[in-house]
Amino acid sequence: METANKLLMKEAHDAIFAAEKDVVGQDASSVPEVADVEEKATNLKSLIVQPDWKKDDLNALIEAVKQARASLQQKLQQKDEQDQKLKAAKDKADEERRKQEEQKAKFGDT
């Protein structure tokens, strides 16, 4: 029983540390999932400091942190993909503009 509790406590700490790592440097105002991860991790922290925590409660909060992190990671990946598409579109537009300016300069059409 003691070993099981130690393993469960280690899993809780791992979930908290992973959640904190995920939210460092993220903007909760632009990615609402950040606040959800922070809230779930805070709830888990509050539970593990209590001397009379219940195994089922701890398991439920660990799972909640994991799910919130998965949602955040998915959202960040989608945001990154969207940012890359926007950058590619901007780069293409800049290249087209540059080509047009070169054409105008070449033919004196200003």
C-alpha angles and dihedrals in degrees: 000000000000091000092049091052091049091051091048091049090049090051090051092051091047090052091050094048092047091049092050091049090051095052099044108114094005122127111232091196093062097034111038091189088073091068090048092054091047091050094048092047091049091051090051092049090051091052098048093054091058113094094217103050119153121233093229092051092049092048091049093051093046089053091047090054091048092050093047090050092050090051091048093048091050091049092048091050091051090048091050092050091049091048090051091051091049091049091049091050091048092048090050092049090048090051091049091049091050091050091050091050090050090051092050091049092046095052097032091241103146 
